[in-house]
């Protein structure tokens, strides 16, 4: 659940939060009994609870394939992310990872916390992978091979230009978009989307994460990770790490805004991709992360806190997005709302203001032309309502008791 303070400030978050909490508990009860599948789904919920929730709504065969695809790539990413592994050890593992997924005895100890458990007990993932349909296996193997090779390339190469940045994001996320499109098509539920729009789906999410995670990546021990392209940050500072120092706050925010503006270029492709989806569960699976990405960019834009700590959506807003996202009209509404929030933060004196506004205007035009913006609940509250805090607290307690009662009386076979 979100913090009590956040819920008092946003009392309409309470019901979506309770609904999300119960949905997560229900998803966790659906974990298969077989040891290898139990490990995979338990690990999925540990490394990404919200992702685990949306994946749980997919058809069984596709759900299993996407679960394994996600865990294989999380394992590959864990190897890439571990800066304590020597390059001469890391590169061969990345290059051969697509073969390791067929080896039920292979494992490699690296990472921390739940990611170390995933790597130490990777044989469960390999066993589950062996039970997938051949069309699913081939798609996962192909993407893992291409991603591992791309990661290996950038272990030895800095992200210098914007083209480098797009190439790196393609390897680590755009390929995920291509892989998911292949899995959706293999399931028989969707037409095969073009590589370009599939790639944009991944790039939009990855660039958002790279922007949001600046401080965590630059402070990585024993060695910092640098993904912001020199072509952008060198316009503002001499070294990428200089952005985190308070004396460079103005330049840091300008650089941040430049990065956000770069990410916005992928939004129209994302809308094209989602509008073509037919299966409601696949649609929600794709749409919820995209809405959270544009919401996160709206929070990060012009926000110096990106260089001071963690900037992320409050949990109640995340719960609202999950609860409200069912149709393409919901996506148009959310993209419009968060683009309005972003637009309101644009400083006309920012070096990239004209380009930023142009990209926002383009996406808002698409949303308006959908003709679906009139009947919806807005994510933006223009004037903060006043509530009696004591009444809100009492309401919260009642809802918490109701939630506890419903959880205790939920049938065990659900």
N, C-alpha and C positions, 0 to 999 in steps of 0.2 A: 504494500500500500504506500501511497505518498505520505509525506510528513503531515502532521496535524496542522502546522502553520499554513502549509500550501493549501490544504483542504478548507481551512477557514477563510482564506483569501479567495478560493475558487470552490464554493460549496457545490456547484454543479458537477465537479469532478467526482464526488463521492460515489454516486451510483455507477458510473462507468468503471471506477476503480474496483468496486465490489464485484461487478460483473466480470471484469478481467481476472480478478483473483480466483473466482469460482471456475472460470473457463480453464485457467492454468491447472488448477487442482484436478479438474475433470480430465484434462489432457494427460497429466502425469499418471492417472489411474488406467489409462489406455495402453500403457507400456506392455509390449508382448511378453509372453512367459519364457520363450527360448533365451538361454543365457546370452548369446551373441547379439540378438536383437534387443534384449533388455539393456545390455550395455550401451548399444548405439543410441537408443532413444533416451536413456537416462543421461548420457553424455551430451546429447543434443540439447536437452533442457538446461544442463549446467552451463554450456558455453553460449547459449542464446535462448532465453526463456520465451521472449516474444516471437522469435523465429520458430521455435518449437511449437508454439501455439498455432501459427498460421499454416505450418506444414502439416499439422495433425488433421486439418480439414480436407486434405487432398485424398483422392481415390487411393486405396490401399497400395496397389503396385507402384503407382507414381510416387506416393508418399515414401515408400521404402527406398526408391531410387534417389529421390531428392535428399533424403536423410543421409544416405551413404555418400552421395556426391558432396554434400556440405561437409561431412566429417573428413572425407579424404582431402578436400581442399583446406580445411582447418589444420589438418596435420601437416600438409605441405607448407602452409603459411607459418606454422609453428617452427619448422626448420628454418625458413627464411628469416623469421623475426628474431631468432635466438642469436644475439650478437656475440655470445661467448664461443660459438662454434667457429673454428678456423676455416677460412675460405677454401683451403684445399680439401677439407672434409665435407663442407657444406655443398659445394658445387656438384660433385658426383652424386650425392643423395638426391638433390633437386632434379638432376638430369635423368635419374633412373627411377624416380618415384612411381611412374606409371606402371613399371614392372613389379614394384614391391606390393602393389595392391592385390596381385595374384598369389603372393607368397604368404601363407597362413602362419608361418613361423617368424616373419620379419617384424622387427621393432627397433626403435632407436630412441634412446633416452635423451630428451631435451625439453625445453620449455619449463613452465612453472605451474603449480596448482593443478587445476583440472586438465590443462593442456599436457602436462607431464603424464598424467594418468592415461590420457588418450594415446600418447606416443608409446608408453610402456606396455599398454594392452591393445595395441593396434591389430593384433591377430583377430579380435572380435569383429573389427570393421572388415578385414579381409574375408572372414568367413561369411559375413552377411553379403558382401559384394559378390561372392561366388554364387549366391542364390538368386541374384537378379537375372532378369531376362537378358539374352545376349545383346539385344539392341540397346538396352540401358548400359550394359557393361562397356560396349564399344564407344558410346558417347562419353562416358566418364573417363575411360582410358585416354581417348583422344585429347580431351580438354586438359587432363592432368599432365600429359606429355608436353603439350604446348605451353602450359603455364609454368611447369618446372624449368623448361628451357629458357623462357623469358625471364623468370626470377634469377636464374643462374647468370644470364647476360647482365642484369642490373646489379648483381653482387659486385661485379668488376667495373661497373660503369656509373658515373654520376648522372643525375637528372639535370642536364644543362639547359636544354631548349624546351619550348612548349611542345614541340614534336616528340622529344624524349619523354616528357610528362604524359602525353597521350599514349605513347607506346607502352610505358610502364603500366599505366592504368588499364590498358587493354589486356596486358598479360595477367594482371592480378585480379581484374574484375570484369572487364569487357568479355573475356573468355567465359566467365561464369554466366553472363547473359546469353552467349552463344550456346553454352552447354545446356542451360535450362530450356532454351527454345527447342533444342534437339530432344530433350527428355519429354517436353510437352507434346511434341510431334510424335515421338515414339509411342506415347500412351494412346494415340488416336484421338485426343481431345482437341488439338489445335492444328492449324496450318503452320508450316515452318516459316517463322519470321525471318526477314532479311538480316544478314550479318550486321549491317550498319545500324539499324535501330536496336537490335539486340545488344550490340556493343555500347550504344549510348545509355541503355538501361544500367549497365555495369559501371560505366564511367561516371555517371551522375552520382551514384552512391559512393563510389570510391573517392572521388574528389571531395565530396562532403566530409568523409571520414578523415582524409588527409588534412583538410582545413581545420576541422574541429580538434584533431589530435596533435596539433603543432607542438605544444609544450611537452606532452608525454614523449613524443618521438625525439625531440631535440635533447631531452634530459635522460634518454635511455642509457643505461649502464650495462656493460663497460664502454659502449660506443654509441654515439648518437646516430639516429636514422634521419636522413634528409630527403624528403620527397618533393618539397616545393621547388619548382624549376628556377635555376639561376637567372634565366632570361627575365623572370618577373621580379624576384626579390633583389637582384642586383641594381634595380632602378631606385631602390630605397635605402639599402644598407650595404656595407662592405662584406659582412659575413651573415649567413642565415641566422645564427644564434644571437646576433645583435638585436633581432626583433623583440626578444623577451626582456630587454632592459628598459626600465622606466623612462630613461632619458630619450629613448627612440620611439616613444608611444605614438606620436603623430605619424611618423613614417611607417610604423608597424601597422597601424590601422589602414593607411592608404594601401599598403601591400596586401593586407587581408582582403580589402574590398576588390582589389585587382584579381585576387584568386577566386573570390566568389563570382565575380563577373565572368571569369573564364568558365566556371562550372555551369552557369546559367545557359550556355549555348546548347546543352544537351536536352533541355526540357521539352522542346517541341517533338523531338524523336521519341521521348518517353511517352508522351501523350498518344502519338501515332501507334506505338507498340501496344499500349494498354487498350486503346479503342478497338483493336482488332481481335482481342481475346473473347472467346465464347463461353468457356467453362467458368461458372461463378467462383468456385474454389481457387482455381488458378488465377483468376482475376484478383481476388483479395490477396493472395499470396504475393503477387507482383505489385499491387497498388499501395498497400500499407507501407512498405519500406520507402517507396518513392515519395509519398506524402510526408513521411517523417524526415526525408532528406531535404525537401524544400523548406519545411518548417525549421530544421536545424540551420540551414543557410540563412534564413531570415533572422534567427537569433544571433548568429555569429557576425553577420554583416555590421560593420562599423562599431564593433564591440571589442574594446581593448582587453576584456576579460579572457579572450581566447589565449592571450599571452600571459595570463596570471593564474589560470586554473582550468577547470572543466566547464564548458558551456554545453548544456544539453536540455532537451525538453523536460518539463516537469512530468512526472509519471501520470498525473491525471489527464494531461493533454494527450499523451500517448494512448491512454485508455479510451479517450474519446475518439481518436482516429481509428482505432481498432473496431470500436462499436459502430461507428458511422459509415465505414467504407464498405459498400456493397455494389455500387453501380458506377458507371463512368461519369454520371452527373455528379456523384460525390467527389470524384477525383477533380473534375473541372472546378467545383466549388472550393475545394481545399487549395488547389494550386492558385486560384484567384485570390483567396483570402491571404495566403502566406506571401504571395507576390505583392499584395497591397501593403502588408506589414513591412516587407523589405523596401518597397518604394518610399514609404514614409520616413525611412532612415537615411535616404540618400542625401548627402550634402552636395549642393551644387558646385562647391569649390573642390570637391574630390577630383583628382586627375582623371578618373575613369567614369565620372558621373554620366556623361552623355552616352557612353557605350552601355553602362549598366541600365539606364532608363530605357534605352532602345530595346534591350533584350527583355526587360520586364514588360514593356508595352506590347511586344510581339506575343508573349505568352498570354497576357491578359486579353488580347484581341482574339486569340484562339478560344479561350474560355468563354468569352462573351458570345462568339459566333456559334458555340455549341447550343445556345438557347436554353440552357439548363440552370442558370444561376439564380432564378427567382425563388424556387421552392427548395430551401435548404436552411440548415442551421449554421450560422457563421462561427468560425473559430476565433474571430476577433470581436471582443467586447469593447465597444467604443467608449462607454462610460462605466466605470466600476460600480456595481450596485452596492448598496449599503445593507448589511445584514446584522442582526443582533447576534453577537458572538456566543452568548450563552445558549440561545436557541439552536444555533448551528452545532454547538458541542453536544447538546442533548440529542439532536438528530443523528449525529455521528455515532453516539453510543448505542442508540436504538438500532441503527443499521448494522453496527458491528455485532450486536447480540443476535439480530436476525440472521446475519451471515453465519455465525457460529452454530446456530440452531439448524439452518439448512445443511451445513456441512456435516453435522453430526448425524442427520437423518437421511443423508443421501444414500440410496441403495448401493450396496457394494459391487454389484455387477455392472454399474454404469461406467 
